[in-house]
Amino acid sequence: WWAFSTAQLRMILQQRMKDMGRWEANNRACAQAISEVAESDEDHLLLGQLLIAGGDHELGITLLLKTIRERYIDTAPQGEWALLDLVDATLDQIQAVDSDIRRLQCMERRFRLQSLRGDIPGALALGERLYPLAEAAGAHRIQGSVLMHLANTCYAHGLFVKMEDYARRAVEVTDRYGLNDLAVTPRTNLIFNHARLRNFEEAHRLLRECEQFEEWMTLTQQIQVLIANANISKLQKRYGDEEVLYQQCIVLARADDNPIAECAASNNLAGFYLRRRDPEHAIPLLQRSMAIGERIDYHSGPVAEMYFGHALVLMGQLDQARRILHQAMAVFTRRQNYKRMVDTQTVLLMCATADGDLHEMQRRVDVICGLFDRYNVVGFQYIDWIADRLQEMGLSDQAKPILAPLYE
């Protein structure tokens, strides 16, 4: 737990303490000293590790899980995996049963981290394995949380049928057990889906439902509601409202020191500017979002790269755009993020259009339609920009049969 000039010196001293039978006693003494001055999350994480090393397993586990939950609720730090490994190993050491609530809490955190990092197959598999365990243990909060995050994961990756099922079940569980602080997020998932299907009356009804939980909302949930409202504004072509709502999201996210919410809001606002063919306003937002994604290993980092590729297309920098788009596409393919695969293929179609390459346009349209059919995702946009470019180049008639499937 101390800083040494070399890792080897640290290992030698630790081993000497163990050989002398002083390992636990020394760690207990350190824990006692730290406990008297501990204030920050870092202090409490260190204290939890010292308590475990000193043999006070129960208190150490409790402190680590509490601090992880409070400190990392909306971020995906690199170090959390190691802390969860330590908690799991300690639970094994004290022979905790599989249904122990602390094991379920560790699984819940791992599931959340996998989702944040874009490991969709892994996250869905872990979440679906965790839910019945939580249900059997009567861990209603974990039940609601898992369903909520399963819905989030599915929506973010274009799995809309699964998303709606998880979100409806999450609403049912949170309402049944009075989990008011979890009630808003699954409703925002349903709002997105109803808006996507142009069922605006139901979307607005759910927005009004969210207002009933205002006193329990975190800033993150307030941002979720604003983004859902902005999405409705976009689809109803109230673009001024959309821009203002996304700007409000960014202000709230920065006030809350919430990089994940800021990343999502920045990407959405950048998308707004790109639809208006305004890359100059989009690029600073995307550069900040990419930096956040790299720093916290968040799945929206590659989304920002995809949007950045779009900005480069609008600026006529096609070679650089293709390079970054292929880079993003490789990540989305590996993560099985079908929604973003469609989005990236769409921007690559824009590249082919800008080059007037009808053969490449046909290839991209075939890929997009294949994704539509195979994975039941939707997301094609920017058809107006493509049509305008084709008209400028006198290729509208030749390209019409190529693009026809995208209008169906």
N, C-alpha and C positions, 0 to 999 in steps of 0.2 A: 504493500500500500504506500510505500515511500518511493521517492525518486533517488536512483542510484546512478553512479557514473557509467556503469555498464550493466547489462542484463545478467551477465555471468556473476558479478559481485552480488547482485540481489539474490540469485538462486543459491549461491554458496551460504549467505547469511540465513536465508529461510531454512535451508536444509540443516544448518547447524542448530537453529532453534528447535527444529523437530527432533534432532538427535539428542538434544539435551532435555527433551520433554517440556520445553518452554513455549511451544508454538501457541497453544490455546491460551495460556496465561498472558503471554505478551499481547496477543490480539485483544483479549478482554481488557487489558490495561489501556491499549490504544482506543478501544471503543468507549471506555469510560471517559477518557480525555476528550475525545471528539464530541461525545454526547453533551458535554457541558457548554460547548460553543457552537454546536451545529445550528445553522440558520438556512443555508441555501439547499437546493435540491442536490447539488453535487455533494454537500456535506452528508446528507441523509443517505445517498447512494453508497458513499464510502462507509458510513456507519453500519448500514445493513450488511455489507460484505465483511466488515470486521466482526460483527456479531456472529455471523455464520462461521467464520474461521475460528472464533473463540468458543464455539460450541453452543451458543445460544441460537439454535436453529430456528425455533418458532418465531421469536421476535425479529430475527434477521429477515426471514422470509416475508413476514407481515410488512415490515418497513420497506423492503425493496418493492414489493407489489404495489403498495400504496403510492410510493414515490414515482414509480414507472407510470402508473395510471394517471397521476396528476400532472406529471411533468411532460409526458410524451403523448398526451391525448390527441394532439393534432399535428404531430410531426413523426418522421420516420428516421430516427438517428441510427447511425451505424452501430453504436455500442449497446443498443437494447437487446440484440440477439444474445450477446455474451451474458448479460444479466439474466435473461430468461433461462439460458442454459444452466447457470449457477443455481437458480431457484429449482429447476427441474431435478438437477443432480442432488440437491439437498433434500428434496421431497423423496427421492429414491432412497437416500441415506436413512431417513427417519421412517421409511416403509409406509408412506402415505398411500392410501387406496386410490384406485383410478377415479372414483367419484368425488374425491376431495375437491372442495370448491377452489382451492388454490391451484390445483392442476388444470381445472377448467378455465380459471383466469389466465393462466399461462398460455393455454391453447387459444383463447380468445385474442390475446395480444399477438401471437404468432400469425393467426389468421388475418388480423388487421394489417400487420406489417407486409404480409405477402400481397394483400390487395393493393396497398399503397405503392408497392414496388412493381405492380403490373404483372405479377405471377398469377394469371387468372386461373389456369387449371389447378395449380396448387392451392390457391385461396378457396376456390369453390369446393374442392375435395375436402379440405380441412374444415371449412364451415359446415358442410353437410354431415361430416362425421361428428362435429362438436354439438350440433343442435340436439340430437336425441339424447346425448349424454347429459346436457344441461336440463332437458325436459325431465329425464328420469330422476335427476338430483333435485328437482324443484327449484332450480336456479333461474328464476323467471327473468331477472335482469339480463343474464347472459343470453337467454333465449331471445329476448327482444333485440338485444344488441347484435347478435349473430344474424338474425333475419334482416335487420336494418342494413348491415354492412354487405350481406349477400345481395340485397337489392341494389345498393350503391354500386357494387362491383359489376353486376350484370348491366346496369344502365350505362355505366361509363364505357363499356365495351360492346354495346349494341345488342345485347341479348335481352330483347325487350319482353318476350313472352315469359321467360324465367323471372325477369325483374318484377313484372306485375304480380306474379304469384308470391314471390318473397315479400314484396312491399305490402300486399293485402294481408298476408299472415302476420307481418310485423305490426301493422295497425291493430289487428285483432288482439295480439298478445299484449301490446303496450296499453291498449284501452282496458283489457280484462284485468290486468294487474296494477293499474294506476301508475304506470311508468311514464308520467307526464313529461319528464325531461328527455325521453326518447321518442315522443309521439310525433314530432314535427318532421324529422328526416324521411321516414317512409312515405309520408304524405307528399313531400316535395318530389319524390320519385314518381308517384302516381300523377302529380301535376304535370311533370315533363311528358309522361306517356300520353295523357289525355290531350295535351297541347299538340304533341306529335301527330295524333290522330285527328286533330282539328276539332276535338270535343271541348270547346272553350268554356261552355257552361259548367261542365263538371270540374274543369281545371280551376275556375274562379270559385266554385263552391268549396273546393279543398283549400284554396288560399284563405278563404274566410274561416275555415276550421282551424288552420294554423294559428290564426290570431287568438283563438281561445286558449292557446298554450303560451302566450307571450311572456307571462311571468316566470316560466320555467326555461325559456330559450337562452341558450348561450349565444355569444356573438357569432360563432360558427354557424349555428342554426339560423340566426337572423340573415346571415349571408346566403345560406341555402335558399331561404324564402325569396330574397331579392333576386337571386339568379333565376329561380323558377319564374318569377314575375317578369324578369327581363326576357326570358325565352318566349313567354306568351306575347309580350310586346313585339318581339321580332317577327313571330309568325303572323301576328295581326297587322304587321307593317306600321307599327307605331315606333318608328326608329329613334325619335328624340327621347322617348321614355326609356327605350332599351339602353341607349348610351348613358343616360344619367344613372340608371339603376346599377350598371356595371361599375361606374365610377364610384358610387356609394359603397359597393362591395370592396373595392380596393382600399378605400379609406378605412373601413371597418377592420379589414384583415390586417392592415399595418398597425392600427391602434391595438389590436389584440395580439400582435407579434405572432401571427399565424401564417407561416410561409405556404402551407398547402392551400389555404383559402385564397391567399394572394395570387398564387400560381394559377388556380382555376379561374379567378376573376380576370386576371390579366390576359389569359388566353382567350377568354370570351370577348373581352373588349377589343383585343387585337383582331379577332375574327370579325367583329362588327366593322372595324376600319377597313379590313381587307375586302369585305363585301361592297364597301363604298369605293374600292380601288384607291385606297389611301395608305400605301405602305409606310410613308414617313411617320405617321402617328402609331402605326402598329409595331414597327421595329424596336423602339425602346422598351415597350412592354414585353416583347418576346425575348429580348436579350436578358432582361431581369428574370423572366420566368425560366429560361434555360439555365441561368446561373443557380436559381433556387433548386431546380430539378437535379442538377449535378451535385449540389451540396448535400441534399437530404435523400438522394436516391429515390425520387418520387416519380411515379409513372407519367405525370404530365410534362416532364421535361422533354421527351420525344414528341409530344403533341405540339409543344412550342416550336420544336425544330421543323415539324411539318408545316406549321403556319409560317415560319420564317422562310421556308422554301417557296411558299405561295407568294410572300412579299417579294422575293427575288425574281419570280416569274413576272410579276407586275412591273418590276424595274428593268426587265429585259436581260437579266443575268442568268441565262438558261443553264449554262454548264454548271455553275455553282449551285443553282437550284436543284438540278438533277442529283448532284453529289449528296446534298444534305437530305433530299427526299428518299434516295435509296438507303441512306443510313437509317432514317426513321422507319422506313418500310421493313428493314431487317429486324428491328426491335419489335414492331407490331406483329410481324409474322411469328417470331419466336414466342411472343407472349399470347398469341392467338387472340389479338384484339381486332376483331373483324370490322368493327365500326371504323376504327382509324385506318385499317387497311383500305377500306373504300375511300375515305377522305384523301389518303395519300395517292391512291391511284387516280383520283379525280384531278389532283394538282399535276400529276404526271401527264394526264390527258391535256391539261392546259399547256404544258410544255410542248407536247406534240402539235397542238393547234398553233402555237406561236411559231413553230417551225414550218407549218403547212405540210406536215408529214402525214398523209392520209393513211398509209399502211400502219404507222405507229399508233395513230388514233384508233383504228379498228382493233388493234391488239389491246389497247387500254380499255376500250368499251367492253370487249369480250371478258376481260378480267373482272371489271366492275359488275357486269351482269351475272357472272358466275358467283361472285360473292353475295349479290342480292339473293340469288336462287338458293344457294347452298346454306347460308347462315341466317337468312331472314333478317338481314340488316338493311336499313335505309340510311341515306345520308348524302345523296347526290345533290350538288348545288353548283353554282357558278355557270350554269348553262347559258345565261345571258352574256357573260364575258366571252365565252367560247363562240357563241353565235355572232357577236359583234366582230371578233377577230377574223372569223371566216368570211364575213361580208366584206371587211376591209381588203382581204386578199383575193376576193372574187371566187371563193371556194365553197360558198354556201350550198349550191346545188349538188356538187360532188360529195360533200360531207353529209348531206341530209340523210341518206339511207344508213350511214355509219352510226349517226347519233339517234336514229329513230327509236331504238330499244330503251333509251334513257327517258323518253317521254311517255312510255307506256305505264 
